[in-house]
Amino acid sequence: RAKKTYKRDKKMSEEQAHANLVVPAFRTEKELKTQTQNGHGTVWRFGGTDKAAKASTVTLRGVIYMLFDNCSKDVKKTVLPLGHGDPSVYPCFRTCIEAEDAVVDVLRSGKCNSYGPGAGILPARRAVADYLNKDLPNKLTPDDIFLTAGCNQGIEILFESLARPNANILLPRPGFPHYDARALYSGLEIRKFDLLPNKEWEIDLEGIEAIADENTVALVVINPNNPCGNVYSHDHLQKVAETARKLGIMVITDEVYDQTIFGDNPFVPMGKFASIVPVLTLGGISKGWVVPGWKIGWMALNDPEGVFESTKVLQSIKQNLDITPDPSTIIQAALPKILEKADKKFFAKKNEILKHNVDLVCDRLKDIPSVVCPKKPESCTYLLTKLELSLLENIKDDIDFCVKLAREENLVFLPGEALGLKNWMRITIGVEAHMLEDALERLKGFCTRHAKKTDTETEPLQALKLSDNNVGI
């Protein structure tokens, strides 16, 4: 009986842990009914706007949901959602007790149930400044910090603050699609520069100079890099800063993965080069502490020369904050303890799991020649692979590959096209190891079924045909 009770409790805990996992619901679409007035037209005078239509087409959610729509109950296999990243739903990635205690203490104090100021409460802003200042020569003050409802809201506020007629922004390829979506929504023209796979995914600095013009307002750097998983060196980031200064543009640096590094290259904050070029840093605790649902992030203005103020970027950010929702006051109030009591053992354990998962995937891919990982990631929760489509039959491109994989195996990976990298594919490694083992078995079976027949495989068939012809003679 005790064993049965244990199994029941274990099953319940697993179901609760996976309750928020994004998977297809296999719902049947309802038939829409049209209401008319006296048989002429619709009763209702309102309707949805299509303002977000174009922007929403480039989001990861749109692509992932499209792939989920291609999964099927008839496959008789559980859906493995390895196209998007949310390690928090798996028990092995549960956040540290210190972070949970900080939130509980604030919640039970009853002192933080009120609204907060638009920029964020002062103790939290001070804590973020202290957290970032450990690695910065030009120290930040609380006035340089603005709290947001996650890093994504920081992107939204910043792009709205920079948008003006004819302005363009430089985004990396491959990159994080939310930048593209928000740029489109804000009316910023997007210009793409390449990350170079044969140079450790470094930024193509010559390419940046070639596409920038007098209407370029900013350059976005993601470091540690999502989706490539590389960590930029001090020398390369300095060259990026010098290039931006030469062009007269600011650098926006996304450093939300600063505590998710499992390789040898040390993390260098872009803010170190603020004396060369003004740097706006986007960050948060969602990735490092594995709590994306807590929705707390920040914008940090690394700007010792006061350029953001003189160009009115600072004023615009404050105005946009005044008309947007604030992050939870409870999480803001817990932030000082979360950052101060950051448990290095927790980060080390989390990153060790990710490294193990990377090694597992790379090892299993050796048996799948049509899917190649050119470089092991050393950060983040993803692994980029190149599809060798010449080895496969009836597969047109990465979208076709991922759609058919979903249909035949209920296995969802992200096509590289969604990241701006055609005929590549991204595999999420921020999951439990047994899921990756299952996924790679399915991937191997899929690629084997679709593999082109080699000369060696066709020789016996040709010999048989020749033999049949000889008999006929």
N, C-alpha and C positions, 0 to 999 in steps of 0.2 A: 504493500500500500504506500509506503514511504517513497519507493521508487517511482510509482505512478504519479504521486503528488508532485515530486520533483520535476518529472517530465512535463506535467501539466503547467506548472509555474514557469518552467523554462520556455515552453511554447508561448504562453501568455506574454512573457517579457519580450520575446522576440517579435511577436505581433505588435506590441506597443511601440517597440523601438523602431519598427519599420512602417508605422502608421502614416508618417509624413513623407514616405518615399514616393517620388513622382513616377507612377506607372500608369499604363492605359486602363481605363475603366470598362472598355468594351460595351459602352452604352449604345442603345438603339436610338437613332435620331427621332424626335417627335415631329409629327406632321404639323406644319404651321397653319393657323386659321386666319383668314382675312376678314376683318370686320368692316362693313361698309355702311354708309349713311344714305338711306333712300336708294340703295343700289348704285350710288355713284361715289367712287373713290373711298379712301379710308376715313374712319371716324377720327383718327388721331392726327394732331397737327405737329407732332414732334418726330424726330428721327435722329439716328446716330450720325456723328460727323466722321469724316474719313481722314481727319488731320494726321492721325497716328498710323494710317494704313501703310504708307511706304516705310516708315521707320520700323514698324512691327515685323515686316518681312525679313529683316536682317537680324532679328534676335535669335538667340539660341533656343528659346522656348518654342518658337515657331517651327524650327527644324526638328527638334526633339519630338514635339507632338505629332508632326507629320510622320516620323518614323514609328512612333507608338501606334499610329493608325494602321500601319502595315503589319503590326504584330497580330497574332491570331490565336484564339482558344483551340483551334483545330491542330496546332503544332504539338500540343500536349507537353510543352516544356514551359517552365516558369519564365517570365520575362526578366531578362538581366539588363537593367538600365545603366549602362556604362558610357553614356554619351554626355552626361552632365555631372558636375561635381558637388556632392554634399556629404562629406564623410560623417557629419554629425548624427546621421540616422543609424550608424553602426556602433554597437557597444564598445568595440576596440578603440574608437576615437572619442569617447566621452570626454568632456572637458575636465579640467583639474578641479579638485574639491575647493581650492582656495577661491576660484572664480565663483563657484556656486555659493559658497559661504558669504562672499561679499554681497551678492545680490539678496540673499535671504536676510542678512543683517539689516540692509537698507529697507527692504520690504516691511519687515516687522517693526522697524523704528516708527513707521507712520509719518515720517518727516518729509517724504519726497513724493507725495501724491498730487503736487501742484504743477502748474505750468512752469516752464523754464524760460529764460531769455533766448532770443533767436540765435545768438552765437553759441549758446551752451552755458551750463552753470560754471562758475569760476573755478571751484576745486577740480573739476574734471578737465578744464582747459589747462590749468596749471600742471596737472598730472601728465597730460599728453606732452606738454612742452618739456617737462623733466625727462620723460621717457625717450623723446627724440634727441634731446641735448647730449646724451651720453656719447654720441658719435659725431657731433657737429662742432666745428670751430666757431661759427657765428651763432651764439645762443638765441634760442627762441624765448619769447615771453608769452603769457596767456593771451595777450592781445593779438598774437600771430596765429592763434588756433581757433578754428570754427568747427563745432561738432555737427555731425550729420547723421541721418538715419541710414547708416551703412555707407560703404565706399561708393556704391552706385548713385546715391543721392548727391554725393559730392561731385560726381561727374555731371549730373544734371544741372546742378546749381552753377557750376563753373562754366559749362557750355552756354547756358542762358546768359551768363555775365559777359561772355566774350562775343556773343553773336551780334553782328552788325552787317549792313548791306555789303555784299561781295566778299566778306571775310572767308578765308579758308583755313583749315587745320590739318596738320600732318599726322597721320596715324600709321602704325606699323602693320605690315603684312608678313606673316600671319599676326592676328591680334585678337583682342577681346571684343566681340561684336556689339556689346552695349555702347562702346564709344561711337561706333558707326550709327547705331539707332538714335542716340541722343543728339549727335551732330545733325543728322537728317531732320529730326524733330525741331531743332533749334534754328535750322536754316543755314548751318555752316557747311560750306563746300568741303568735301573730303578729298584729300590727296594722299596717296599711299606711298610709303617708302618700304623697301624690302629689308627683311632680316635674312642674313646670309648663312644657309645651313653648312656650307663648306668652310665657314669661318666662325664656328661655335655660335651661330645665330647672332653675330654682331650686327649692329646697325650700319646700313649702307650710307655712309656720310656723304659721299659724292652724289648719291641719288637724292639725298635731302636738298642739297644745294641746287640740283637741277630742277626740282619741282616747286621750290619756294619762290614767292614773288612779293611785291609790295603789299599784297592783301593777306599774307600769311600771318596768323596771330600766335600760333603755338605749335610745339612739337610734343607728342606724347611718348614717354618711355615707360615700359612696364618692366620692373626689376625688383625681385626675381621675376623671370618672364613667364607669363601665361599666354600662350600654351606651350612654349618651347622647352621650358624647364631649365634654362641656363641662368647663370648669375654673372652680371657684367663686371669687368675688372675696373680698378681705379683709373687706369690710363685711358681705357675706352670711354668711360663716362666723362673724363676731363675733355676729351676730344669732342664729345657730344656738346658739352657746355660751350666750348670755344666756337663750334659751328653755329650754335643757336645765337650766340652774341654777335657773330659776324653777320647773321641774317636779321638781327634786331628783334628776335622773337623769344617768348618765354618758354620754359620747359615745364611740362606737367609730368610728374613722375608718380606712377602707381606702385606703391611699395607694400601692398596689403599682404604679400606672402613673405614678409621679412623674417618671420619665425618658422618658416616651412622650408628649411634648407637641409639637405642630407648629403651634399657633395663636399668637395674640398675647397671650392672657391668661397672666400668670405664675402659677406654682404657689405656693400659700400653705399650709403645713402647719397642720393643726388644732391641733397642739401649741402654737402661738403663744398660744392662748387658755386654756391650762391654769390660769392664775391666776383664771379665771372659773369653769371647770368641769373636773373630772378627765377627761382624755382618754387613751384607750388606742389607740395607733396600730398598725395591722397593715401590714407591708411585706415586701419581699423583692426578690430580683434577677431573678426569673423573667421579668418583662415588660421591664424596662429593658435587661437584658443578653441577653434572648431565650434563656434557659436554663431553661425550666420543669421539665425532667427532672432538674435538679440538686437540686431540692427543698430549698431553703434560704430561710427567711423569719424574721420576728421579730415579737414583741410589745414595744412600748415604752410604759412607763407614765409619761405626762406628768402629774405629780401633786405639785406643790410643797407642797401642804397635807397630804399624807399620808392622803388620804381612802380610797384603796384598801386601806391597811393597817388603818385603824380599822374599816372595814366588812368586813374579812376576805376581800375579793376577792383580794388579794395571796396570802394563805395558801392559798386555794382553787386559784389558778392553779398554785402550786408543787406542791400535792398532785396535781393532775391531770397535771402534767408528769412526776411520779414514776411514773405508771402508763401512760405512752404512749411509743412508740418515739422515739428521738433522731434528729435529722438526721445525715447522714453526717459523721463526724469529719474526713474528708479535705476536704470542702467547707467545713466550719466553719473549718478551719485555713487554707484558701486565702482566706477571706473578707476578712481585713484588706488583702491585696494587691489583691484585686478592687475593693474600695471605694476604696482609696487611689489606685490607678492608673486610676481611671475615665477612659476616653478620650472627651473631649467630641466629637471628630471622629466617633467611632463612633456616638454618640447622634444627632449632627446628620445623618449619612448615613442612618441607620435612619429617623429622623423625616421626612426629605425624601422617602424612598420612600413612606412612608405618606401624606404630603400629596399626592404625585403620584397615588397610587391613589384618594384621596378626590376629587380634581379630575376624574379620569377617570370615576369612577362618576357623579358629579353631572352631568357634561357629557352622558353617554350617557342618563341618566334623563330628560333634557329631551325625548327622543323616545318616552318611555313614560309617557303621561299618567296611567295607572292606578297608578303607583308614584312617590311624591313624597318628596323629602328636604326637610323644612321648614327644617332648619338643618345646615350643614356641621359635622361634628365637628372639634374642635381637639386631640383627644387620643385615646388608646387605639387599638384596632385594629378598630373596628366603625363601621358607619354605619346609623342608624335611618331607616327609610322608612315612610311612611303609605300604606296601600292604599286607593285610591279604588274600592271595590267596586261603587259605583253605575255605573261604566263597564264592568263585566264581566258576562258571563252565566254562569250555572251555577257561581258561586263563592259559597259561603255565608259564609265568614269566613277569617281568616288561616291557620288550620290546614288548611282545605280547599284554599286557594291553594297552600300549601307542599307538601301531599301530592300534589296533581295536577301541580305543577311537577316534583317528584321522579319521578313515574311517566312523565311525557311527555318530560322533558328530561334525566333523571339529574342534575338540578341541585338542590342542597340549601342552602336558606337557613333561618334560624331564625324560626319564627312568633313574633310579639310576645306571644302568649298565654303562652309559656314564661317571659316576663319580666314578666308582669302587665300587658301593654299590648295589649289586643285590637284586631285589625285593623291591626296594625303588623307590620313585618318587619325583622329585623336581617341585614345583609350583612357578612361578614368581609372586611376590606380588607388584612389581614396576609398576603397571598399574592403570587405573582408577577403582574405587570401583565397578561401574556397570558392568564392564567386569568380575570381580571376581564373582559377584552374578550370572551372566549368566553362567559362567563356572561351578560353583558348582551345579547349577540346571541340567546342561547337565551331569556332573559327577555322580550326584545322579541317574539320569535316566539310565545311562549306567550301573552302578553297580547294580541297581534294576533288570534290564533285565538279567544280567549275574549272579545274586545271586543263590546259591544252594538252592534247595527246602528243607525247614526244615521239621522235623517230624510232626509239627503242621499243616503245609500246606498240607502234603500228607495224613493226617488222613481222611479227607472227601472223597478223591478219593478212598482210601482203603476201607472205609465203603460202598461206592457206588458199588465197585467191589464185596464185600461180599454179598450185597443186591441182586445184579444181579445173583450171584451164587445160592443163596437161592431160588430165583424165578425159576431158571432152574431146581432145584431139585423137 
